[in-house]
């Protein structure tokens, strides 16, 4: 039987923890499991409650020195997890721990990642919450190539081999299935229960949409150009040179035909500007190539992953 690591990012959830740990214990009865709760420098008595709960040896707690955010908390939990399967779940009781065995059973069908889908969330708030969520998830799915209905749902299950090398920064936790897909993981989703928050208030708001969009631009760049950044920057540089030649050609054409002098048109200025931009973009591409090679070679990383080997001695 697989060992399960249940990872909880925690922030100001002291009232939820006792009920949550009991629910996880009930759901995981008969399983070999651990709970890793990462306290993101809560301002209430969350850490005291975690220390009280940690008399149970299955509960492990990590306390940050300051607030680093949900992504950092999830990353810490992943790095310290010992299980063969990692399950991420929110600590505010909106996710139901009873769904954890269902996610694990779905993994046994041959998947590496199972993502929760809260189908009944935002009922009665179609215009203010549900519609923006639908549009955002549709956009993320189309750009990332990983079709999920609910990227914001923390409740997900992962096999350790597709997530162990993932390093998370900024607000990238919602894109973990995308990173796992890059590792060759097989991703699916399944409906899960959703319960309105019982205590405290949500830390999410519509203002986070722009952060999600910026993160999406970043992961798309990393997906396509992480191992060949010169193609992006160099391509932009060549495009700039084409614009330079076009504007310079037009400027000379107007001069030769006597229609306009150089000082009567902005074309020479445009040519100079795009020449400088082209040179800078190509230089940035070279620097990015050097950084990429340093990233891999300094850590003995390989630009590929291997699923299995036959007739090789370790």
Secondary structure, DSSP 8 states (H G I E B T S, - for coil): --EEEEEEEESS-HHHHHHHHHHHHHHTTTSEEEEEEEE---SSSHHHHHHHHTTSTTEEEEE-SS---HHHHHHHHHHH---SEEEEEESSSSS-GGGHHHHHHHHTTT-SEEEEE-TTTTTT-IIIIIHHHHHHHHHHHHHHS---S-TT---EEEEHHHHTT----TTGGGGHHHHHHHTT--EEEEE-------SS-----GGGHHHHHHHHHHHHHHHHHTT-HHHHHHHHHHHHHHHHHHHHHHHHHHHHTTS--GGGSTHHHHHHHHHHHHHHHHHHHHHHHHHHHHHHHHTT--SS--S--SS---
